Amino acid sequence: MAKILIVEDDTSIAAIERDYLEIDGFEVEIAEDGRVGLAKGCTGAFDLILLDLMLPGMDGFSVCRKLREKLDVPILMVTARREDIDKIRGLGLGADDYIEKPFSPSVLVARVKANLAQYERLAGKKKAPSEITLGTVQLNTDTHRVFIDGREISLKNKEYELLLFLMLNVDMVFDRETLYEKVWGLEAMGDNATVAVHINRLREKIEQDPSNPRYIETVWGAGYRFRG
């Protein structure tokens, strides 16, 4: 039974989230304050964290950053704020996904399940070491380590999965919706900004000139591809 931590100061919203998740078999705890949520999350007792942005004690951005320094579990940010800059900031701090209020509880449960499934699939791979090398980019699918020109770089979970998918399908073009479905695991339920943010973060880490990418190319009107 997966354990979910809900960090949400609106008790009515937290109760709805808890009830729907418990109906689906999850074990749920609620923290109504940012500092309490951080303390609970850092215990490592939870498989996924639902994190509101506007919290007393400590805002969700700060909580996310500190959690990501210690944890590798999925973090889903939940907020009523719709500005893309907030999404970019949250995803840049290590959040795996973004859910806007108001949302359907069934959609929330589906997103939680999808993120857990993707995380478990990635963490549970058991196979012989295998390396993919394209140009100066080297990816080891057994250790999940990535090197550029022999220098190791650090990638968040979804950054790694996105890079792996693109490198496994070199020179193929994928639109944002397809990439969201393949990497995040939900069809037509994602926010396109999530894919765009992760593409930009990958470029910043693997490209010599992110504004003129050598590897992750934008095919205007079609999507993205990894050039071999």
N, C-alpha and C positions, 0 to 999 in steps of 0.2 A: 504494500500500500504506500503510494507516494505521499510525502508530507509537503503541504503548501503553507507558506507564510504570507499572510495578507497584511500589508502595512498601509492602513487607511484610517483617517480620522473621522470620516463620515460613517457613523455606526450603522445606519440603515443600509448603505451601499455595501459595507463590509459584511453585514449579515446576509444579504442576498447572495453575494459572491460565495460566502461560506456554505450556505444552504445548498446551492446548486452543485458546488464541488463535492460536498459530502454525499449528496444523492448519487453522484457518479463514483463513489468509493474512495475519494481522497480523504486524508486526515488533514485538518486545517487548524491553524492557530492565527489569531489576530493581534496585531500591535497597532495602537491608535496614536502613536507618537514616533517621530523619526528616530530619536535616540534609542527608544525601546526596540524598534524594528531592527536597527543596526545591531544592537546587542544580541537579540534573538537570532538574527541571520548569521552572525559570526560564530555561533555555536556549531555550525555545520550540520545541524539536525534536519535541514529542509532540502527537498529535491528541486524546488522551484519557488521563486519569490515574486509576488504581485506587489508592485511598489507604486503608490500614488506620488505625484509630484509635490502637491501643496500639503505640507505636513507641519504640525507644530513641533518645536524642539529642534528639528533639523530637516531641511528641505530634501525632496527626493533625489535631486541631483547629487547632493553631498553624500547621502546614504548609498546611492548606487556606486559612486566612485570608491568609497571605503569598502563596500562589500566586494567589489570586483578585485580589490587588492588582495583579498583573502580567499575568495570563493570562485569556483568555476561552474556553478549551477546556473540554469537559465534565469534571467531577470526580465520580467515583463513590466514595462512602465504603463501606468493607467492615469489618464488625465483628461480634464475638460478643455485644456488649452490646445488650440489647433494650429498654432504658429509652427511653420517648418523649422524655424531656428531652435525651438524647444526639442523637436524630434532629433535634429542633428546633434544637439548637445547631449541629449540622453543616450542616443546610440553611440556617440563618440566616447562616452564615459563607460561603456561596456554593457548597456542594456541589449538584450537579444531581440526584443520585439516591442511594439507600441500599440496600445489599445485606447481609443478615444471614447470618452463619455459623451452622450449616453450610449450604452452598448447592450446588445441582447445577451442575457446570461448564458444562453446556449452557445453563442459565438465565443464568449469568454472561455467556457469549458473546452470548446473545440480548439481554441488557440493554446490553452494550457496543455492539452493532450498532445497536440502537434509538436510543441516545443520540447516537451518531455521525451517524445518518441525520437525526435531528431537528436537530442542530446544523448539518449541511451544508445541509439544506433552508432553514433560516432564514438562514444566512450567504450562501447562493448565490442568493437571490431577485434577479432583475433585471427591474424593471418601472418604469413611470413613477411619480413621487412620488404618493402617495395618502394622504389624511388621513381619520381617523375621529374625529368629535367628538360626544361624548355628554355633555350637561351641561357641566361644567367640565373634563372629561377629553378631551384631544386627543392622538391617537396617529398618528404618521407611519410608515407601513409601509415607506417607502423608507430613511429614516435610522434607524429603530428608536428614535426619540426620543419621549418622553412628557412632556406638560405638564399641570399642574393649575393652573387659573386663570392661565395664562401662565407659570407657574414650572416649569422643567424638573426632573424627578425622575430618579433613577438606579435602574434595574431590572436584576436578574440575568437571564440568558438565559431560564430557565424562568418567571420572574415575567412577563417580557415576553410570552412565548408564551401563557401562561395568560390574561393580560389581553387579548391580541389575539383569542384564540379566543372569549372571553366577549363581547367587544364586537362581534365579527362575527356573533354569535348572540344579540343583545340580546333580553332578556325570555324566553329559552328556559331551561328548568331542566335541569341535568345532574347526575347523581349522581357520587360520587367515582371510581367505577370507569370511567365513560365519560370523565371529564376526564383520568384517568391515561392511558387508551388514546389519546385525541386529542392530548394534549400531549407525553406521554413515549413513546408509540408502541408500547406492549405491552399486549395484552389480558389482563386477569386475572392479571398477574404483578407488579403494583406493590403498594406499601405505602400504604394509605389515608392514613397520617399524612403522607406526602409532599405530597399534595394539600392537606390541612388546613393544614399549615405554610405553604405558598405562598399560600393564600387569606388567612391571617392577615397575612403579610408585605405582601401587596398592599393590604390594608385599612389597615395602618399607614402606607402611603406615599400612598394616594390619597384616603382618607376624612378628613373633618374630625373626625369622632368615630368611631374604629374600633369602639367598643362598640355603636354605633347606626348601622350603615353606611347611607349613602344609595345607593350604587351596587351593591356586591357583597352580595347578600342571601342569607341562608340560608333555604331553604324546608324547614321541618322535615319529616323523613321522606322527602324527595325529593332534596335536593341544593342546588345554588347557581345563581344567575342574576345577570346584570348588568341592572339596571333602567335603561331608557332615559328 
